[in-house]
């Protein structure tokens, strides 16, 4: 590692193969925590290259516990995190709305490294048992349209660096990797990114795949459709900027989508929204994200019909019933 660090300290970058090798060695425990911290710090001080990000992603996917779910044509709604906004768990709630609308969802998530409550924190609080058993996860997909994939159970390297990420408390390149390394290899992805540079990188990476993708970035800094301002939307076919009125019928204020001070509070917000007891602003934001994800599956002729399906899922109680049935299977 010392040679690699010296190389990087000279403002040089790693090739795809070098990046892959480093991350494989991290997962094998070949470096101590100080070496890993120094390595991660390099990428806090400069932008990661596409080659480096691809190499890190290659390593995680080579080492990960793979799931044979290709035939399900699953969807994932995931943000890179690291936007520093501490919103409630918008993408995870949106996943339940999508599942309630009939879409198979393989939600990939982790504990919060830069926020109070990541997807894994709130799912664990609600009673979900993390697992990497393919048969059990397939049963969840078959019976309730959704399963949850806790990243460290599938990715040894993520488990190794989890304490470091939490202690650093700022976004690292591991935030960028999350959406790239879902072990279920979803056919459709709605990916939220925290800045336009990451949007450009993801656009390039996802263009190399066969996936139908949609990348979103709220221009005021959120890694999801926040409805606090305009949102850049990038798909396989191009990009556009859409307003809160176009996406969610209303403008909301940042304080309206705050995630609370604890995991318990986050879970309480989560349940109230799925039960149909959320505020107008909370409902508008989750419906916009779920609608954009459903639209990305190409099963709807336009965004408005996808939005109507999201509304029906939430207001009919299907989204909440999906959560109840999933927890009952644990």
SVG drawing of the C-alpha trace seen along z (x, -y; Angstrom):
<svg xmlns="http://www.w3.org/2000/svg" viewBox="-57 -26 63 47">
<polyline fill="none" stroke="black" stroke-width="0.4" points="0.0,0.0 2.9,-2.4 3.9,-2.3 0.4,-2.9 0.0,-5.9 3.2,-7.4 2.1,-7.0 -1.2,-8.7 0.4,-11.5 2.3,-12.4 -1.1,-13.3 -1.2,-10.2 -4.3,-8.0 -4.8,-4.3 -5.7,-2.2 -8.9,-0.1 -6.9,3.0 -4.8,1.3 -8.0,0.0 -9.6,3.4 -6.5,5.0 -6.4,2.5 -10.1,3.0 -9.7,6.8 -6.7,6.5 -8.7,4.3 -11.5,6.9 -8.9,9.6 -7.6,7.5 -4.2,7.0 -3.9,3.3 -4.3,1.7 -6.9,-0.9 -4.4,-3.8 -3.4,-2.7 -7.0,-2.4 -7.9,-5.8 -5.0,-7.4 -6.2,-5.7 -9.8,-6.9 -8.6,-10.4 -6.9,-10.7 -10.4,-10.7 -11.7,-13.3 -9.1,-15.7 -9.6,-15.0 -12.2,-13.7 -12.2,-10.0 -11.6,-9.0 -13.9,-6.8 -11.2,-4.1 -10.8,-4.1 -14.5,-3.9 -14.9,-1.1 -12.0,0.8 -13.5,0.5 -16.9,1.6 -15.3,4.6 -13.7,5.7 -16.9,5.5 -18.9,7.4 -16.2,10.1 -16.2,10.7 -19.9,10.3 -22.6,12.8 -24.5,12.9 -28.2,13.3 -29.8,15.1 -32.7,12.6 -32.3,11.5 -35.6,13.0 -37.5,10.8 -36.6,7.6 -36.2,5.9 -36.0,2.2 -33.8,0.3 -34.2,-3.2 -31.0,-4.3 -29.1,-7.5 -25.3,-7.8 -25.9,-9.6 -23.4,-12.1 -25.5,-15.1 -25.4,-16.3 -29.2,-17.1 -30.4,-14.5 -33.7,-13.9 -36.1,-11.1 -35.7,-7.8 -37.2,-8.9 -35.8,-6.3 -36.7,-3.4 -40.3,-4.5 -40.5,-5.0 -39.4,-1.4 -42.4,-0.2 -44.7,-2.4 -43.3,-0.9 -43.7,2.6 -47.2,1.8 -47.8,0.8 -46.8,4.3 -43.1,3.8 -40.5,6.3 -37.9,4.3 -34.5,5.4 -33.5,2.6 -29.8,2.3 -28.8,0.3 -26.5,-0.2 -26.3,-1.9 -26.0,-5.7 -22.4,-6.8 -23.1,-10.5 -26.7,-10.6 -28.6,-9.7 -30.6,-6.9 -29.6,-5.0 -31.9,-2.5 -30.5,0.4 -30.9,-1.5 -34.6,-2.1 -35.3,1.4 -33.7,3.0 -35.6,0.7 -38.9,1.8 -38.1,5.5 -36.5,6.6 -33.8,9.4 -30.8,8.9 -29.9,12.0 -28.0,13.1 -29.8,16.4 -31.1,16.4 -34.1,18.7 -35.4,16.5 -34.9,13.3 -36.6,14.9 -39.6,15.8 -39.9,12.2 -39.8,11.1 -42.4,13.8 -44.8,13.0 -44.6,9.3 -42.6,7.9 -39.7,6.6 -36.6,7.8 -33.9,5.8 -30.2,6.4 -28.0,5.1 -24.7,4.3 -22.1,5.6 -23.6,9.1 -23.0,9.2 -19.7,7.2 -16.8,8.2 -14.9,4.9 -17.9,2.8 -17.9,4.7 -14.2,4.1 -14.4,0.4 -17.8,-0.2 -16.3,-1.5 -13.9,-3.8 -16.7,-5.3 -18.8,-5.9 -15.9,-7.5 -14.9,-9.8 -18.6,-10.8 -18.2,-12.4 -19.0,-11.0 -16.3,-8.8 -16.0,-6.9 -17.9,-4.1 -21.0,-6.3 -20.4,-6.4 -20.1,-2.6 -23.4,-1.7 -25.7,-2.1 -23.2,-0.3 -22.9,2.9 -26.4,4.2 -25.9,8.0 -29.3,8.6 -28.2,6.8 -31.5,4.9 -32.8,4.3 -34.0,0.8 -32.4,-1.8 -33.3,-5.2 -30.0,-6.7 -29.8,-9.9 -26.4,-11.7 -25.2,-14.6 -23.6,-16.7 -23.4,-17.2 -19.9,-15.7 -21.2,-12.4 -24.2,-12.7 -21.7,-12.9 -19.7,-9.9 -22.8,-7.7 -24.2,-8.7 -21.0,-7.4 -20.9,-4.2 -24.5,-3.3 -24.4,-3.9 -21.9,-1.0 -24.6,1.4 -27.8,2.7 -29.9,1.3 -32.7,-1.2 -31.5,-3.9 -32.6,-7.3 -30.2,-9.6 -31.6,-12.4 -29.9,-15.4 -31.8,-18.2 -30.0,-21.3 -29.9,-22.6 -27.8,-19.6 -30.1,-16.7 -29.4,-13.1 -33.1,-12.6 -36.1,-14.5 -36.6,-16.9 -39.2,-19.2 -37.3,-22.1 -36.1,-23.2 -35.6,-22.0 -34.2,-18.5 -31.9,-17.4 -33.1,-14.1 -30.7,-12.0 -31.9,-8.8 -30.6,-6.5 -32.1,-8.9 -31.0,-12.3 -31.4,-14.9 -33.8,-17.6 -34.5,-19.9 -37.9,-19.5 -39.6,-21.7 -41.3,-20.7 -44.7,-21.4 -44.0,-19.0 -42.7,-16.3 -44.7,-16.6 -47.4,-19.1 -46.0,-21.4 -42.9,-23.2 -41.7,-22.1 -39.4,-23.6 -36.2,-21.9 -37.5,-21.7 -40.5,-19.7 -38.4,-16.7 -36.1,-16.6 -35.3,-13.1 -35.3,-13.6 -32.6,-13.3 -32.6,-9.5 -33.2,-6.2 -36.4,-5.8 -37.6,-9.2 -36.8,-8.2 -38.7,-4.9 -41.7,-6.8 -41.7,-9.2 -41.3,-6.2 -44.4,-4.4 -46.5,-7.6 -46.0,-8.2 -46.6,-4.6 -49.8,-4.6 -51.0,-7.6 -50.5,-9.9 -47.6,-11.9 -47.7,-15.6 -48.6,-17.0 -44.9,-17.7 -43.7,-14.3 -46.2,-12.5 -45.4,-14.7 -41.7,-13.9 -42.0,-10.1 -44.7,-10.0 -42.4,-11.9 -39.5,-9.6 -41.6,-6.4 -43.3,-7.7 -39.9,-8.5 -38.7,-5.0 -41.8,-3.3 -41.6,-5.4 -38.0,-4.2 -39.3,-0.6 -40.9,-1.4 -44.2,0.1 -46.0,-3.2 -46.6,-5.3 -45.8,-8.6 -44.8,-10.1 -48.3,-11.0 -49.6,-7.5 -46.6,-6.3 -47.5,-9.0 -51.1,-7.9 -49.9,-4.3 -47.7,-5.6 -50.6,-7.6 -52.9,-4.6 -50.3,-2.4 -49.9,-4.8 -53.5,-6.0 -55.0,-2.5 -52.7,-1.1 -51.0,1.3 -47.5,-0.2 -48.1,0.1 -49.5,3.6 -46.3,4.6 -44.2,3.5 -46.4,5.3 -46.3,8.5 -42.5,8.3 -42.0,7.9 -44.4,10.8 -42.1,13.1 -39.1,12.4"/>
</svg>
